[in-house]
Amino acid sequence: MKKVATTFLTTVFFCNIALADIAPNPIVVKSVFTADSCKIRMLSEIVFANLYRDSAKVECTFELLNYGDSITIEIGFPEMNFQYWNMGEYSENDKKKFEIYVDGYLLTDKEIGVPKEFEDIYQKYMYVYYIEKEFKAKVDSIYKANNVIIRKNGKCVYKSRESLNKTKTALNALFKWRESKPHLDFELWKKFDTQMKKGNYPWYVWRVHFKEGEKKIIKVTYNLPSGLGYGANYRYFKYLLNTGAGWYDDIEKADIILNFHDINMKNIEEITPNNYLLNVQKKTITWSFRNLEPTEEDDIYVRYFDTAERKKFKKFQAKRRKAYEKHQKKEE
């Protein structure tokens, strides 16, 4: 049993390393866009974000006007991350993390899907996702049925030899069952990565019909963690205006409002782009763009730090530097 379990965990570990190399995804907020050819212009983009030490609640409102013929298009936003060090996986809970309104109508889960280019990959991935979920539940059930105690360090404590043998037998059978099912292997992720590189595909999409000359209001709200630097040395908020560059013509008006809560304004270290207004009393930072053709230079970025985390990080750095110097002296 130990050998099988070790093999399984090793496979997962190295698979995660490979995935990290394929698609590292920082936590950022992104504008909506469409991959469909159309003459729909974004008249306005209003982003309001409440920033907290560990999280952000974001509300984005887009006003779109159709200058072309009657058309139905898919609108979506690029890949979004809702947890730290995420590899970009789909999750059964993704759709619960955001709300999408079209002219005030809240879309249901069934009205939100994935691009056709990803449908096959999505179905295969989600099948593996549910198999893994079932596998974990069965492992927990086996431990519970045999009164096995799992300590914080992961060590199993068995009450008797009989409990150990029954657990071993049940887990061996379970591992065989799991091996008979599909896995989230490298080939599946390679297909996913190849498809992503073909174009800036959205992660989830919803269909919207525009009559000729019709205007629509799209609103998207969601919660996500604050961006986190290595070792929690700093935190950040980033909004990519450039992902909205594919709409017809330029963006007539874009306003970004960041409202800080339990964050010390004195701890803000970097703000870009530099055409912002900072109000220390109200604890806000705002940007106003007009007739914007967004590029990466227009992307919003605010970097700040938590005092306690920064002190802890500096202690960690000093300790690591001291250990390195000690090692260097030994080498000499």
Protein Blocks (a to p, Z undefined) as FASTA:
>chain_A
ZZmmmmmmmmmmmmmmmmmmmmgcdddddddddfbdcdddcfbacddddddfkbccdddd
dddddfbdcdddddddddddfbehiahiacfklmmmpccdeehiacdfklpccdfklmmm
mmmmmmmmmmmmmmmmmmmmmmmmnopacdfkopacdfbfklmmmmmmmmmmmmmmmmmp
ccddfklmmmmmmmmmmpccdfbdcdddddehiacdddddddddddddehhlaccddddf
klmmmpgcjdfbacdddddfkbcfklpmbdcdfkbccdfklopaddddehiacdfklpcc
dddddfklmmmmmmmmmmmmmmmmmmmmmmZZ
